[in-house]
Amino acid sequence: MVSIPKRGRHRGPAAAFPLLELLREHPARAYSVAAAAVALLAQYVTIPQEALLGLVAALLGAGEMTQRVEDAKTSEAFELLAKVAARPPQERHPY
């Protein structure tokens, strides 16, 4: 049986905050909420254009980091799949 390591398990002071753990494990969900919030701000709140452009730039940076985290998860999954596929057929049971 192949054990899949849990990503994002933190043992420092931030471990006491479940929201931070959620953000580490599901960055794409957090990014989508942030993108929706910036869109709502742009539509319904009157803020200076410079502030809005700063929020959009920050959102683009967050999107890049989210993509890197998700790419790392995909790479780990493919590595695990390759390890399982390299085993003899009788040992390939995932459970």
Contacts in CASP RR format, 6 or more apart in sequence:
PFRMAT RR
TARGET T0000
AUTHOR 0000-0000-0000
METHOD contacts of the structure
MODEL  1
MVSIPKRGRHRGPAAAFPLLELLREHPARAYSVAAAAVALLAQYVTIPQE
ALLGLVAALLGAGEMTQRVEDAKTSEAFELLAKVAARPPQERHPY
1 93 0 8 1.000
1 94 0 8 1.000
1 95 0 8 1.000
2 80 0 8 1.000
2 83 0 8 1.000
2 84 0 8 1.000
2 94 0 8 1.000
4 80 0 8 1.000
7 24 0 8 1.000
7 25 0 8 1.000
7 73 0 8 1.000
7 76 0 8 1.000
8 21 0 8 1.000
8 24 0 8 1.000
8 25 0 8 1.000
10 20 0 8 1.000
10 21 0 8 1.000
10 24 0 8 1.000
14 20 0 8 1.000
14 21 0 8 1.000
15 21 0 8 1.000
22 29 0 8 1.000
22 30 0 8 1.000
23 30 0 8 1.000
27 65 0 8 1.000
27 66 0 8 1.000
27 69 0 8 1.000
27 70 0 8 1.000
28 66 0 8 1.000
28 70 0 8 1.000
30 66 0 8 1.000
31 59 0 8 1.000
31 62 0 8 1.000
31 63 0 8 1.000
31 66 0 8 1.000
34 59 0 8 1.000
34 62 0 8 1.000
35 59 0 8 1.000
38 52 0 8 1.000
38 55 0 8 1.000
38 56 0 8 1.000
38 59 0 8 1.000
41 47 0 8 1.000
41 52 0 8 1.000
41 55 0 8 1.000
42 52 0 8 1.000
84 92 0 8 1.000
84 94 0 8 1.000
85 92 0 8 1.000
END
